[in-house]
């Protein structure tokens, strides 16, 4: 089974958290052909805000975010036992590197180009490598009709169609560093490729393995 995991920036706060998630990913890679895309987290937002204060435009802020996602990719690689030694910089590089016989090695990458987030990178990668599952591991319990961190009456969806997901995400903001569960570009890619996607809360990283086996309390997009 080929799985692409989009690992939100929350996993990169400290060494212990990175170690815990790396252990789970190493275990998962024994039974899955695994690809991991790393987010930028609070550090990316911090740098983006400083750049914006200095007058940087949105594209430059995006490039700063991308740099931070790639640093997180390097941190994750440091903690994994069987990963390619460098983060990949684009989709084709990954496909060229992961030849037959190399399925147990984890491919890690961060952002690619301005205008979207690592959710979209993960969706494009999943499309490009024909993944069976895209797993979006984030800080909320799934996809809601509003941001649950701001609106306590927000309702979580157990299931959504890709078209419903596109409609929901189009209401969001796509500025560099903005907080959205899935960005609209990712939603459009999921819609066009029909790739099965699950959004889960990553507070317990073992939930990643359970979700791959179909056990989760997040949101399924099919
Ligand atoms: P993230 O992928 O971490 O944003 O990229 P996110 O998903 O909103 O945040 P977390 O980590 O899950 O909390 C950080 C920023 O880097 C830029 C964007 O500005 C994004 O907001 N970025 C990232 C790009 O422009 N292109 C990419 O391919 C990736």
Boltz pocket constraint, residues with backbone or C-beta under 6 A from the ligand:
constraints:
  - pocket:
      binder: B
      contacts: [[A, 7], [A, 8], [A, 9], [A, 10], [A, 38], [A, 39], [A, 40], [A, 41], [A, 42], [A, 44], [A, 58], [A, 61], [A, 62], [A, 63], [A, 64], [A, 65], [A, 66], [A, 69], [A, 110], [A, 111], [A, 112], [A, 113], [A, 114], [A, 115], [A, 116], [A, 117], [A, 118], [A, 119], [A, 121], [A, 138], [A, 175], [A, 176], [A, 177], [A, 178], [A, 179], [A, 180], [A, 181]]
      max_distance: 6.0
